[in-house]
Amino acid sequence: MRHLLDWLDIDDATWQACIDEALAFERDRSRDADRFLGRALGLVFFNDSLRTRVSMELAARELGANPVTVTPGSGTWGFAWDEGVAMTGGEAEHIKEAVGVLSRYCHGLGVRLFAGGTDRALDVSDARLKTFAAASTVPVLNLESAARHPCQALADASVLYRYFDGETVGRKFVLTWAWHPKALPMAVPNSTLLMASRLGMDVTVARPEGFELDDSVMEAARRQAAAHGATVTETTDMDAAMDGAQIVYAKAWGGNERYTDPEAEVARRNSHKDWCVTAERMAKTDIASFMHCLPVRRGVVVEDAVLDEGPSLHLDQAEFRLHAQKAILSMLWGAL
């Protein structure tokens, strides 16, 4: 049995096969419509979703499987997570029984489980995702957790692979922090950095002081980049990072102080409202295309002109969520 919790757990050959499969589904969306006829896919969404939920349900249906979506706390019992604690509160069912039951109904499970934002160790380690997977007897797919978003990563990798005709090595990729009124989690920036470095792109992470990505993620990205003939660098100068960029990927995320001093994090974050991807900044690039995972706040993270006048790949990324998730299901269910 294979889970997909983090692409770091998956070898390069399988990663490339998934990219190739996603591209094949993009060329022919209706291919293999009965590939998984009679299978059931349980989707558990602890958090809101548009692209992930719709694309995942469609991916299952278009391959012949039956998706069943569960939203804990809305029409289901509340779930308890702690071990060895008497359940005297409002939670009526433990996650072990909930996942155990779903495993007997379904042939695979997807789970969306965001960072809590209060316990750094819990979030960085993806402890709750791992608890969910440990309770399952069928393959588990991470639909975005505290630390990773593998579905987005494969979709983005496939878009980039198509965009550069497979020649991604040595391309200049900028992952830039952007201001946001909320302290957002790090799953997408973590996965974006790891994805681009695995494609052999020269990645620059642009972010203000206090908004560093976790050391373990940076180290893994540097190892991957080195293995594929590329580099990973950091800068606190957004404008300098734009020079010569071929891809600019914007994403907001919270500062490290959110776990120790939330008020200080808010003050620090709000001092960087100028970190917005503007048309003027994009003009410094090598005719770079803009990327964002969506949803995106216009006029906050990026100017309207960047999205509307382009070049921008944000809608291609959203479309490829469907194709990439078909490839992932094929991997998890042994048809790749």
C-alpha positions as CSV (number, residue, x, y, z in Angstrom):
1,M,0.0,0.0,0.0
2,R,1.3,3.4,-1.0
3,H,0.3,6.8,0.4
4,L,1.0,10.2,-1.0
5,L,1.7,12.5,1.9
6,D,4.8,14.2,0.6
7,W,6.6,13.9,-2.7
8,L,9.9,13.5,-0.8
9,D,8.7,10.0,-0.1
10,I,8.4,9.2,-3.8
11,D,11.3,8.4,-6.1
12,D,12.2,10.4,-9.2
13,A,11.1,7.8,-11.7
14,T,7.5,7.8,-10.2
15,W,7.5,11.6,-10.0
16,Q,8.3,11.9,-13.7
17,A,5.8,9.2,-14.6
18,C,3.1,11.2,-12.8
19,I,4.0,14.3,-14.7
20,D,3.9,12.4,-18.0
21,E,0.5,10.9,-17.0
22,A,-0.9,14.3,-16.1
23,L,0.2,15.7,-19.5
24,A,-1.4,12.7,-21.2
25,F,-4.7,13.4,-19.4
26,E,-4.5,17.0,-20.5
27,R,-4.2,16.0,-24.1
28,D,-7.2,13.6,-23.8
29,R,-9.4,14.2,-20.8
30,S,-11.7,11.4,-21.6
31,R,-9.1,8.6,-21.8
32,D,-9.5,5.5,-19.6
33,A,-13.0,6.5,-18.4
34,D,-13.5,3.1,-16.8
35,R,-10.0,2.7,-15.4
36,F,-11.3,2.5,-11.8
37,L,-14.8,1.4,-12.4
38,G,-16.4,0.3,-9.1
39,R,-13.8,1.9,-6.8
40,A,-14.8,4.3,-4.1
41,L,-12.8,7.3,-3.0
42,G,-13.5,8.9,0.4
43,L,-12.6,12.6,0.6
44,V,-12.4,14.2,4.1
45,F,-12.3,18.0,4.1
46,F,-11.6,19.5,7.5
47,N,-11.1,22.9,5.7
48,D,-12.7,24.8,2.9
49,S,-11.9,24.1,-0.7
50,L,-12.9,25.0,-4.3
51,R,-10.3,23.7,-6.7
52,T,-9.2,20.7,-4.7
53,R,-12.7,19.4,-4.0
54,V,-14.2,19.9,-7.4
55,S,-11.1,18.6,-9.3
56,M,-10.7,15.6,-7.0
57,E,-14.4,14.6,-7.3
58,L,-14.3,15.0,-11.1
59,A,-11.0,13.1,-11.3
60,A,-12.5,10.2,-9.6
61,R,-15.7,10.2,-11.6
62,E,-14.0,10.7,-14.9
63,L,-11.9,7.5,-14.2
64,G,-15.0,5.6,-13.2
65,A,-14.7,5.8,-9.4
66,N,-17.3,7.0,-7.0
67,P,-16.2,9.9,-4.8
68,V,-17.8,10.4,-1.4
69,T,-17.1,13.8,0.4
70,V,-17.2,14.2,4.1
71,T,-16.9,17.6,5.9
72,P,-16.3,16.9,9.6
73,G,-18.3,19.2,11.9
74,S,-20.9,19.8,9.2
75,G,-23.2,16.8,9.0
76,T,-20.8,14.4,10.7
77,W,-19.5,13.9,14.3
78,G,-16.7,16.0,15.6
79,F,-13.5,13.9,15.8
80,A,-11.1,13.6,18.7
81,W,-7.3,13.2,18.0
82,D,-5.5,12.8,21.3
83,E,-4.4,9.4,22.5
84,G,-5.1,8.1,26.0
85,V,-7.5,10.9,26.9
86,A,-11.1,10.3,28.1
87,M,-13.5,11.8,25.5
88,T,-15.7,13.9,27.8
89,G,-15.9,16.9,25.5
90,G,-17.9,17.6,22.4
91,E,-16.1,15.1,20.1
92,A,-18.2,12.0,19.8
93,E,-15.8,9.9,17.7
94,H,-12.1,9.3,17.6
95,I,-10.2,9.7,14.4
96,K,-9.0,6.1,14.6
97,E,-12.6,4.8,14.4
98,A,-13.6,7.4,11.8
99,V,-10.7,6.5,9.4
100,G,-11.0,2.8,10.2
101,V,-14.7,2.8,9.1
102,L,-14.0,4.9,6.0
103,S,-11.2,2.5,5.1
104,R,-13.7,-0.4,5.0
105,Y,-16.1,1.5,2.8
106,C,-13.5,3.1,0.4
107,H,-10.6,1.9,-1.7
108,G,-8.7,5.2,-1.0
109,L,-8.9,8.3,1.1
110,G,-8.1,11.9,0.6
111,V,-7.8,14.3,3.5
112,R,-7.5,18.1,3.7
113,L,-6.1,19.2,7.1
114,F,-4.6,22.7,7.4
115,A,-2.1,23.9,9.9
116,G,-3.4,24.9,13.3
117,G,-1.0,27.9,13.5
118,T,-0.5,27.5,17.3
119,D,1.8,24.5,17.7
120,R,4.9,24.8,15.4
121,A,6.1,21.3,16.1
122,L,2.7,19.8,15.3
123,D,2.5,21.7,12.0
124,V,6.0,21.2,10.8
125,S,5.9,17.5,11.5
126,D,2.4,17.1,9.9
127,A,1.5,15.1,12.9
128,R,-2.2,15.0,12.3
129,L,-1.9,13.9,8.7
130,K,0.4,11.1,9.8
131,T,-2.1,10.1,12.5
132,F,-4.9,10.0,9.8
133,A,-2.7,7.9,7.5
134,A,-1.7,5.5,10.3
135,A,-5.3,4.7,11.0
136,S,-6.1,3.9,7.4
137,T,-5.9,0.5,5.7
138,V,-6.2,2.0,2.2
139,P,-4.0,4.5,0.4
140,V,-4.2,8.1,1.7
141,L,-3.8,11.2,-0.5
142,N,-2.8,14.5,1.1
143,L,-5.2,17.1,-0.2
144,E,-3.2,19.8,1.6
145,S,-1.9,19.5,5.1
146,A,-0.1,21.7,7.6
147,A,3.2,21.3,5.7
148,R,2.6,20.0,2.2
149,H,0.3,20.3,-0.8
150,P,1.4,17.5,-3.2
151,C,-1.6,17.8,-5.5
152,Q,-0.8,21.5,-6.2
153,A,2.9,20.6,-6.6
154,L,2.3,18.0,-9.3
155,A,-0.1,20.3,-11.2
156,D,2.4,23.1,-11.1
157,A,5.3,20.8,-12.2
158,S,3.2,19.6,-15.1
159,V,2.4,23.1,-16.2
160,L,6.0,24.1,-16.1
161,Y,7.1,21.0,-17.9
162,R,4.7,21.8,-20.7
163,Y,5.6,25.5,-20.7
164,F,9.3,24.8,-21.1
165,D,8.8,21.8,-23.4
166,G,10.5,19.6,-20.8
167,E,13.5,21.8,-20.6
168,T,13.2,23.0,-17.0
169,V,16.8,22.6,-15.8
170,G,18.5,25.9,-15.3
171,R,15.4,28.1,-15.7
172,K,15.2,31.0,-13.2
173,F,12.3,30.5,-10.8
174,V,11.4,33.1,-8.2
175,L,9.2,32.1,-5.2
176,T,8.2,35.4,-3.7
177,W,6.4,36.1,-0.4
178,A,3.6,38.6,-0.7
179,W,1.7,40.5,1.9
180,H,-1.7,39.2,3.1
181,P,-4.1,40.3,5.9
182,K,-3.9,36.8,7.3
183,A,-1.0,34.6,8.5
184,L,-1.4,31.9,5.9
185,P,0.2,28.4,6.3
186,M,3.3,27.2,4.6
187,A,2.1,24.1,2.8
188,V,2.1,25.7,-0.7
189,P,5.4,27.6,-0.5
190,N,7.1,24.5,1.0
191,S,5.8,22.3,-1.8
192,T,6.4,24.9,-4.5
193,L,10.1,25.2,-3.5
194,L,10.5,21.5,-3.4
195,M,8.8,21.1,-6.7
196,A,10.8,23.7,-8.6
197,S,14.1,22.4,-7.2
198,R,13.2,18.9,-8.2
199,L,12.7,20.1,-11.8
200,G,16.3,21.4,-11.7
201,M,15.3,25.1,-11.7
202,D,17.5,27.7,-10.2
203,V,15.2,28.9,-7.4
204,T,15.3,32.2,-5.5
205,V,13.2,32.6,-2.4
206,A,12.4,36.2,-1.9
207,R,11.0,37.1,1.5
208,P,11.3,39.6,4.3
209,E,13.2,38.9,7.5
210,G,11.1,36.8,9.9
211,F,9.4,34.9,7.0
212,E,12.0,32.2,6.4
213,L,10.7,28.8,5.4
214,D,11.6,25.9,7.7
215,D,15.2,24.9,7.7
216,S,14.3,21.3,6.9
217,V,12.5,22.4,3.8
218,M,15.3,24.6,2.7
219,E,17.8,21.8,3.2
220,A,15.7,19.3,1.3
221,A,15.3,21.8,-1.6
222,R,19.0,22.4,-1.7
223,R,19.7,18.7,-1.8
224,Q,17.2,18.2,-4.6
225,A,18.6,21.2,-6.6
226,A,22.2,19.9,-6.3
227,A,21.1,16.5,-7.5
228,H,19.5,18.0,-10.6
229,G,22.3,20.5,-11.4
230,A,20.5,23.6,-9.9
231,T,20.7,26.0,-7.0
232,V,18.5,27.4,-4.2
233,T,19.2,30.9,-2.9
234,E,17.4,33.4,-0.6
235,T,17.1,37.2,-0.6
236,T,15.2,39.9,1.2
237,D,15.2,42.1,-1.9
238,M,12.1,41.4,-3.9
239,D,13.1,43.7,-6.8
240,A,16.5,42.2,-7.1
241,A,15.0,38.7,-7.3
242,M,13.0,39.7,-10.3
243,D,16.0,40.4,-12.5
244,G,16.1,37.8,-15.2
245,A,13.4,35.7,-13.7
246,Q,11.5,33.4,-16.1
247,I,8.8,32.3,-13.7
248,V,7.5,34.4,-10.7
249,Y,5.4,32.4,-8.3
250,A,3.8,34.5,-5.6
251,K,2.4,33.1,-2.3
252,A,1.7,34.7,1.1
253,W,2.6,32.9,4.3
254,G,2.8,33.7,8.0
255,G,6.0,34.6,9.8
256,N,7.6,32.4,12.4
257,E,6.5,34.7,15.2
258,R,2.9,33.5,14.8
259,Y,3.8,30.6,17.1
260,T,5.5,32.7,19.8
261,D,4.3,36.2,19.6
262,P,1.2,36.6,17.3
263,E,0.9,40.3,17.8
264,A,4.6,40.9,16.8
265,E,3.9,38.7,13.7
266,V,1.0,40.9,12.7
267,A,3.0,44.1,13.1
268,R,6.0,42.7,11.1
269,R,3.7,41.4,8.3
270,N,1.9,44.7,8.1
271,S,5.1,46.5,7.7
272,H,5.6,44.8,4.3
273,K,2.5,45.8,2.5
274,D,4.6,46.9,-0.5
275,W,5.4,43.2,-1.2
276,C,3.0,42.9,-4.1
277,V,3.7,41.6,-7.6
278,T,3.2,44.6,-9.8
279,A,3.4,45.1,-13.5
280,E,6.4,47.3,-12.9
281,R,8.2,44.5,-11.0
282,M,7.3,42.0,-13.7
283,A,8.8,44.3,-16.3
284,K,12.2,43.6,-14.6
285,T,12.0,39.9,-15.5
286,D,12.9,38.0,-18.6
287,I,9.3,38.2,-19.8
288,A,8.4,35.9,-16.9
289,S,5.0,34.2,-16.5
290,F,3.2,34.7,-13.3
291,M,2.0,31.8,-11.2
292,H,-0.3,31.4,-8.1
293,C,-2.1,28.5,-6.6
294,L,-5.4,30.4,-6.1
295,P,-7.4,31.8,-4.5
296,V,-5.5,35.0,-4.9
297,R,-6.4,38.5,-3.5
298,R,-6.2,41.0,-6.3
299,G,-4.7,44.3,-5.4
300,V,-3.0,42.7,-2.4
301,V,-0.8,39.8,-3.5
302,V,-0.8,40.8,-7.2
303,E,-2.0,43.7,-9.4
304,D,-4.9,43.1,-11.7
305,A,-2.8,43.9,-14.8
306,V,-0.4,41.0,-14.0
307,L,-3.3,38.5,-14.0
308,D,-5.4,40.0,-16.8
309,E,-2.7,41.1,-19.2
310,G,-0.2,38.4,-18.5
311,P,1.6,36.4,-19.3
312,S,0.1,34.4,-16.4
313,L,-0.3,30.6,-15.8
314,H,-2.7,30.7,-12.8
315,L,-5.7,29.3,-14.7
316,D,-3.5,26.6,-16.3
317,Q,-2.4,25.6,-12.8
318,A,-6.1,25.3,-11.7
319,E,-6.9,23.2,-14.8
320,F,-4.0,20.9,-14.2
321,R,-5.3,20.1,-10.7
322,L,-7.8,17.8,-12.5
323,H,-5.2,16.1,-14.7
324,A,-2.6,15.8,-12.0
325,Q,-5.0,14.2,-9.6
326,K,-6.0,11.6,-12.2
327,A,-2.3,10.8,-12.4
328,I,-2.0,10.6,-8.6
329,L,-5.0,8.2,-8.3
330,S,-3.4,6.1,-11.0
331,M,-0.2,5.9,-8.9
332,L,-2.0,5.1,-5.7
333,W,-4.2,2.5,-7.2
334,G,-1.3,0.8,-9.1
335,A,-2.3,1.7,-12.7
336,L,0.7,4.0,-13.5
